[in-house]
Amino acid sequence: MTKEDAVAGIAATVTYQGLKCTAVLDDAGYPDGVKISDRRMRYLEEHVIARHGPHGEWNYTVRPAPPEPAPPPGPDLEALAALAGITDLPALLAAVTAPWQADRDRRLHLARGAPRTRNSGPAPWKLPFEAIVTAAACHHRLAMPYRLLSEVLGAHETTISAAVTRINPVLAPHGITPATPATRITTLTRLRQHATATGITINGITHRTTPSSAHHDDTPETANLKTDAAISCRITTIMGQAAR
């Protein structure tokens, strides 16, 4: 059966109540292996897909998609790197990319105990490479704490700390090493002031929500009044029997 025959068969279907079907062949290209992020699926579920009846996984309407709001702009990494004394961030990235990748492959090989068999690809929760280099330069040359870098880059401070530690050997030949800097920047206000004083404009420097490394429930424990009352009664009974 050809695709045309299948479409014609569907289009010729008529129910006993007179419902007719309309079917057309869609010749558009749909590449295989495309994965939709959880964030995108949540957006589609909230704004595009309308599910019906008890079997919404089968019965649903796909509405015209409204434009998805653009994510807030990230920090200007080149300007931030310039503040740390890196005048040409793309050139530095080009110089350290190969050593960084080689070191990463070595670490993963040791962790797996075998060479990589396929490209795992970038993960959305990982820091971009240019952000790692910039964070390391700012930490070493401007004494920016990981807490502040977390606010600027929108990643958890432990993620930034681990990435900076790993890239230190790669950056050392380029003069970016841990030291006691003359300038110490510990707050967003101080960062903006220092940028203004040096004549560098940094766009996108705002407080960014960072993912937590673990969930901490600060809700006070609520007493189970029914259970506590039963336990109190039971203790009272036992003590009364012992007294006899």
N, C-alpha and C positions, 0 to 999 in steps of 0.2 A: 504494500500500500504506500502510495506517495503522500507527501505532506498535503498536496492539493486534494487528494481523495479523502483524507482525514478531516480536513476543514469542510469539505462539501457534505460529508456525512453528518457532522455536528450541525451545520447550518440547516439541514433538512429535517432535523428533529422537531416533532410537534407533540405536545402532551395531550392527554385525552380531554383536558380542559381548554385546549386551544392555544397554549403558550408556545410561542415560536422562539427559536434560538437564532442569534446572529453570530457568525464566526468569520473572521478574516485572518489571513496569513500574515504574521509579523516577520518581516525580513530583516529587522534590525539585528545588529551584532551584539551579543552578550558574552563577554569573555569569561572563561572558566576560572575558578579559584579566587574570585574576588570576595573578600571578607568584609562584612559591615561591622564597624565598631559598636560597642555597647552604647556609647553616647549617641551615635547616629540612629540606632534602633529605638532608643528611648524617644528621640525626637519624632521619628516616623510614627510610633505608637500614639504619641500625644497629639500630633497635628495632621497626619496623613491617612493612617489606617483606621477605618471605622468597622469594628467587628460586630456581628449580628448573631442573635440566637444562642442556643446552648453550645454550639460548635463554632465558636468564633475563629478557630484555626482554619476552618474550611470556608466559612461564609463571612466575607468582609468586602468592604468597598475601599478602593484606593482613590482618595480625593486629590485634587491638584495640590502640589506641595507649595506652601508659602515659603518665601525666602528665609533660610535659616540665619539667625543673627550671627554676625561675625564675632569670633572670640576676641577678647580684649588684646590689644597689641602687646607683644612682649617687649622686654628691654632692648635698647639699642646696644648690642654686644660690641660692635666696633668702637663706639664712643666710650663704653665702659672699659674696654681694653686699653684705649688710648689714655684714659685716666690713670691706668696702672703702668703706663710707660710703653705700651705696645703700639707703635705707630702704624704698623701694617699687619693687621690680624690675618687677612687671607694668606699673606706670604708665610707667616708663622705656622698657620694650619697646614699649608702645603708641605712645609719642612718636617713637621712632626707626625703627619698622618700615617706614613708607612711604619715608623718605629712604634707608634702607639698600636697599630693593628697587629704588628708582629708580636708585641708584648701581650696583647689581649689573647691572640691565638695560643701563645705559649701557656698562659695561665689557664685557659679553658682546656687545653690538651692535658695539663697536669690534673685538673679537676675531674675530667672525664676518664682519663686513662687511655684515651685513643684519639686519633685525629678527628676533626669535624667532617661529617659525611655530607652535610648540606648546609646552606646558608640560612641561619635562623632569622636574619633580617632584624631591623630595628624594632625595639619595643616602645610603645607610646609613653610608658612611664619612665623611660631612661632619659638622662640628660643628653641633649645634642652635644656632639664633639666640640663645637665652637664654644658652647656654654661651659664645658669642663675646663677648657684652656683659659677662658676668661675668668672663671671662678678661681682657678689656681693662682693666676697673676694678681687678682685683687686681694686674695687671702694673704699672699706672701709680701706683696709690695705696698698694700694699703692697710694691712692688718684688719681686713674686713672679716668679722667672725662668721661662722657658718650660719648662725641664726639670721644675720642680716642678708647674707647671700640667699638664704632660703626665702626671705621676703621678696627679694628682687627677682629671683629666677622662678619662683613658684614650685620648687622641689623641696622635699624634706631635707633638713640639714644633715642627717646621717647619710643620705644618698650623695650629697655634695661632698661630704668629708671623705667617703670611701673613694669617690672618683678622683678627687684631688690627690689623695695618697697614692693612687695607682699611676697617675700621670706625672708625678714629681720626677722620677728618673728620666722620663722622656724630655721634660722641659729643662732639666738641669744644664745640658750643654748649651742652651740658649740664654743662660743667665737668669732664669726664673727659678729661684731657690728659696727655701725658707730662710728668713733673716729678720732682723729687728728694723722695721721701716721707720722713717722719720715722720711719716704721716699715718695717723690711726683714725680710721673711719668706722664708727660703731653704730650709727643710726642713719636712717634715710635722710633726715634733716642735714646731718653732717655731710652726707654724700652729695646732696644737692648744693650745699654751700661750697664744697671743695670743687665741684664741677664748674660752678659759676666763677670762682676765683681763678681757675685755670683756663677759662674761656672755652670749655667743652660743653656742648649741649647734649644731654642724654635724654632721649625720648622714651616713654613707656616705663619710667621708674615710678611704680606705685606699689602699694602693699598688695601682694598677691596671695591668695589662699593656697596653703600648702597641704598636701596629703599627710595624714598622720601615719606614723610608723606602726602604731598599735592603737587599739580602741581602749580608752580609759573611761570607765563608767563612774562618774562622780556623784551619781544619785545616792542619797543616803539609804541604807537598808530599811525597808518598811517592816514593822513587826507583823507577824501573822497572828492576829488577835485570837482567832478561833483556836489555832494550834497551841499558842502560848497559854491560853486559858485552860485548855485540856491538860497540858503538862502541869500547870500549877495545881489543878484539882487533884491530879494523880499523885503528886508529891505530898500534898496535904493529907491525902488518904493513907499513904504509906507511913508517914510520920505518925499519924494518929494510931495506926495499928501497932507500931513499934512502941508507942508510949504505954499501950495497954499491957 
